[in-house]
Amino acid sequence: MKLVLALVATLSLPLTAGSAQAQSSAPDATAPAPICTDRPTKANAACTVPAGVVQLETDLGNWTRNTDGGVRTDVVLYTNPYLKLGVGPHTDVEANIAPYVTARASAGGSHDTIGGVGDLYLRVKQRLSPSDSKVQIAVLPFVKAPTARLGIGNRRWEGGVAAPVVFSLPQGFTLNFGPEVDLLADGDRHGRHAQLVGIANLAKSAGKATIYAEFYSAQNYDPAGTVHQYSADTAIAYLLSPTLQIDVGGNFGLNRFTPDAQVYFGLSTKF
């Protein structure tokens, strides 16, 4: 069990999903608008789900490996659904929880494995810009309810706010900047501190496919010591229909404080 508890300080389960859906620079005005998602990659889109529409975005498989101090930790999410509901022309509400997570820590020939439900995340997204603007801006406050057991989560309420800014560029390119401020529990569980997140995401649409390249950084100002995380991420999404998208991606840590690798695949659909 002690080996598994080490993952709380190094892994953040909800950081898989999120990227602006790149749009063609000359869409067909007669065709239905394609689904716009917060996946793949870690960046959030500025678009919202249309009023009255239900949208599902989920990992079907998600595996993360981290090695630190001779301890190797593997975390697997057995699906990780985001359920979204459009409640206004520029507003949606969202809920996310992984129904089952396993964490396996290995060191010196010994192994510890625990499993259980993940934490519950509740979000509201408000788009601030007109739908036809070349620059899309949104705000996305969220809160985490500690539904996961210790070792899967940290048993503390946490939250934050993200503000994606998405630029539509020529030739089907999209540039997404994703500043975020989080309020996290201290590692000693006796207070709270800030974390600053920065994301730069470049996407290119090519027919029904969209390719993503992303740089992610997080500065966690825990009183016990600041933790810097950096990753290089890539993904590809493909529209099977205007209402159904599949994707696959990988995130790769650039320093020892960041999980070594995360690989996932999933789908998004709206009803």
C-alpha positions in Angstrom: 0.0 0.0 0.0 2.8 2.5 0.8 4.1 2.1 -2.8 0.7 2.9 -4.2 0.3 6.1 -2.1 3.3 7.5 -3.9 1.2 8.0 -7.1 -0.9 10.7 -5.4 2.0 13.2 -5.6 3.0 12.4 -9.2 -0.2 11.6 -11.1 -3.3 13.7 -11.9 -6.0 11.5 -13.3 -8.2 14.1 -15.1 -5.5 15.5 -17.3 -6.0 13.2 -20.3 -8.9 14.9 -22.0 -9.0 18.2 -23.7 -8.1 19.9 -27.0 -9.7 22.3 -29.4 -11.4 20.6 -32.3 -9.7 22.1 -35.4 -12.2 23.3 -38.0 -11.8 23.7 -41.7 -11.2 27.2 -42.9 -14.0 26.8 -45.4 -16.8 24.7 -43.9 -19.9 23.6 -45.9 -22.7 25.9 -44.8 -25.3 23.2 -45.6 -23.7 20.4 -43.6 -24.4 19.8 -39.9 -21.8 21.2 -37.6 -19.3 18.4 -36.6 -19.0 17.5 -33.0 -16.6 19.8 -31.1 -14.8 18.2 -28.1 -12.4 18.7 -25.2 -10.4 15.7 -26.3 -7.9 14.4 -27.2 -4.9 16.0 -25.5 -5.0 18.2 -22.3 -6.1 21.5 -23.8 -9.8 22.5 -23.5 -11.8 23.8 -26.5 -13.7 27.1 -26.3 -16.8 25.6 -27.9 -19.8 24.5 -25.9 -22.4 21.8 -26.4 -25.6 23.2 -28.1 -28.6 23.9 -25.8 -30.6 20.7 -25.1 -27.9 18.4 -26.6 -26.2 15.6 -24.5 -22.6 14.8 -25.4 -20.4 12.0 -24.2 -16.6 12.1 -24.4 -14.7 9.2 -22.9 -11.4 7.2 -22.8 -12.0 3.6 -23.7 -8.5 2.8 -22.5 -6.0 4.9 -20.6 -2.6 3.7 -19.2 0.0 5.8 -17.4 3.5 4.8 -16.2 5.7 6.7 -13.8 9.1 5.7 -12.4 10.6 7.6 -9.5 13.1 6.6 -6.9 13.1 2.9 -8.0 9.3 2.7 -7.7 7.3 2.0 -10.9 3.7 2.9 -10.9 1.1 1.9 -13.5 -2.3 3.4 -13.5 -5.2 2.1 -15.7 -8.5 3.8 -16.2 -11.3 1.5 -17.4 -13.2 4.2 -19.3 -13.3 7.8 -18.1 -16.5 9.4 -19.3 -17.3 13.1 -19.5 -21.0 13.7 -19.8 -22.0 17.2 -21.0 -25.4 18.9 -21.3 -26.0 22.2 -23.2 -28.0 24.5 -21.0 -27.8 27.6 -23.1 -26.6 29.0 -26.4 -23.1 29.4 -25.0 -23.1 27.3 -21.8 -22.8 23.7 -20.9 -22.5 21.7 -17.6 -20.2 18.7 -17.4 -19.5 15.7 -15.1 -16.6 13.3 -15.2 -15.8 10.2 -13.1 -13.7 7.1 -13.9 -15.9 4.1 -12.8 -12.9 2.0 -12.0 -9.2 2.7 -11.7 -6.3 0.4 -10.8 -2.9 1.5 -9.5 0.0 -1.0 -9.3 3.3 0.0 -7.7 6.4 -2.2 -8.1 9.8 -2.0 -6.4 12.4 -4.5 -5.5 10.3 -7.4 -6.6 7.3 -6.5 -4.5 4.0 -5.2 -5.8 1.0 -3.3 -4.4 -2.2 -3.0 -6.3 -5.4 -1.1 -5.3 -8.5 -0.3 -7.3 -11.7 1.7 -7.0 -13.8 4.5 -8.4 -12.0 7.8 -9.4 -12.7 11.3 -8.2 -15.8 13.2 -9.4 -15.2 16.4 -11.5 -18.0 18.9 -12.1 -17.4 21.7 -14.6 -19.3 24.6 -16.2 -18.1 26.1 -19.5 -19.1 29.5 -20.6 -18.1 30.7 -24.1 -17.5 34.5 -24.1 -16.9 35.1 -27.9 -19.3 35.0 -30.9 -19.5 31.6 -32.6 -18.1 33.1 -35.9 -15.2 34.9 -34.2 -11.6 34.0 -35.4 -10.6 34.1 -31.7 -12.7 31.9 -29.4 -12.5 32.5 -25.6 -14.2 30.6 -22.8 -14.0 30.2 -19.0 -14.3 26.9 -17.3 -14.5 26.7 -13.5 -14.5 23.2 -12.0 -14.5 21.4 -8.7 -13.2 18.0 -7.7 -15.2 15.9 -5.2 -13.0 13.3 -3.4 -14.9 10.2 -4.3 -11.8 8.1 -4.8 -10.1 6.1 -2.1 -6.7 7.2 -0.8 -4.0 6.0 -3.2 -6.3 6.6 -6.2 -7.0 10.2 -5.1 -6.0 12.3 -2.1 -9.4 12.5 -0.3 -9.5 16.3 -0.5 -11.8 18.8 -2.3 -9.9 20.8 -5.0 -10.9 23.1 -7.9 -9.8 25.7 -10.3 -10.6 27.7 -13.4 -9.3 27.3 -17.0 -9.6 30.0 -19.8 -9.0 28.5 -23.2 -8.1 31.0 -26.0 -8.3 29.5 -29.5 -7.1 31.1 -32.7 -8.4 30.0 -36.1 -5.4 30.1 -38.6 -5.2 29.7 -42.3 -4.9 26.3 -44.0 -6.9 24.5 -41.3 -4.6 25.2 -38.4 -5.8 26.0 -34.9 -3.7 27.4 -32.1 -4.9 27.0 -28.5 -3.5 28.5 -25.4 -4.9 27.1 -22.1 -4.0 29.1 -18.9 -5.4 27.5 -15.8 -5.2 28.2 -12.0 -5.9 25.4 -9.5 -6.4 25.4 -5.8 -4.9 22.1 -4.5 -4.5 20.4 -1.1 -1.0 20.5 0.4 0.9 17.3 0.4 0.8 17.2 4.3 -3.1 17.5 4.0 -3.2 20.6 6.3 -3.7 23.5 3.9 -4.1 24.5 0.3 -1.8 26.1 -2.4 -1.9 27.2 -6.0 -0.9 25.4 -9.2 -0.4 27.3 -12.5 -0.9 25.4 -15.7 0.1 26.5 -19.2 -0.8 24.7 -22.5 0.1 25.5 -26.1 -1.7 23.3 -28.6 -1.3 23.4 -32.4 -3.9 21.4 -34.4 -4.2 20.8 -38.2 -7.3 19.5 -39.8 -6.9 17.3 -42.9 -10.3 16.1 -44.2 -12.0 14.1 -41.5 -8.7 13.8 -39.4 -7.2 16.3 -37.0 -3.6 16.1 -35.8 -2.4 17.7 -32.6 0.9 18.6 -31.1 1.0 20.1 -27.6 3.3 21.4 -24.8 2.1 21.2 -21.3 3.5 22.7 -18.1 2.3 22.8 -14.5 3.9 24.7 -11.5 2.7 23.2 -8.3 3.5 25.5 -5.4 3.2 23.1 -2.5 4.7 24.6 0.7 6.9 21.4 1.0 8.6 22.3 -2.3 7.5 23.5 -5.8 7.0 20.7 -8.3 7.5 21.5 -12.0 5.9 19.2 -14.6 6.4 19.3 -18.4 5.2 17.0 -21.1 5.1 16.8 -24.9 1.8 15.5 -26.2 0.5 14.3 -29.5 -2.8 12.9 -30.7 -5.0 12.3 -33.8 -8.8 12.4 -34.0 -11.0 11.2 -36.8 -14.7 12.0 -37.6 -16.6 8.9 -38.5 -19.7 11.1 -38.8 -20.7 14.6 -37.8 -21.8 13.2 -34.4 -19.1 10.5 -33.8 -15.3 11.0 -33.3 -12.6 8.5 -32.3 -9.1 9.4 -31.1 -5.8 8.1 -29.9 -2.9 9.9 -28.2 0.2 9.9 -26.1 1.7 12.2 -23.4 5.4 12.0 -22.7 7.1 13.5 -19.6 10.0 15.8 -20.1 11.4 15.7 -16.5 11.4 13.3 -13.6 8.5 14.9 -11.8 6.2 14.2 -14.8 4.7 10.7 -15.5 7.0 9.0 -18.0 4.2 8.1 -20.5 0.4 8.1 -20.9 -1.3 6.4 -23.8 -5.1 6.5 -24.4 -7.8 6.0 -27.0 -11.4 7.0 -26.9 -14.5 8.3 -28.6 -16.9 11.2 -28.5 -20.6 11.4 -29.6 -23.6 13.6 -29.2 -27.3 12.8 -29.0 
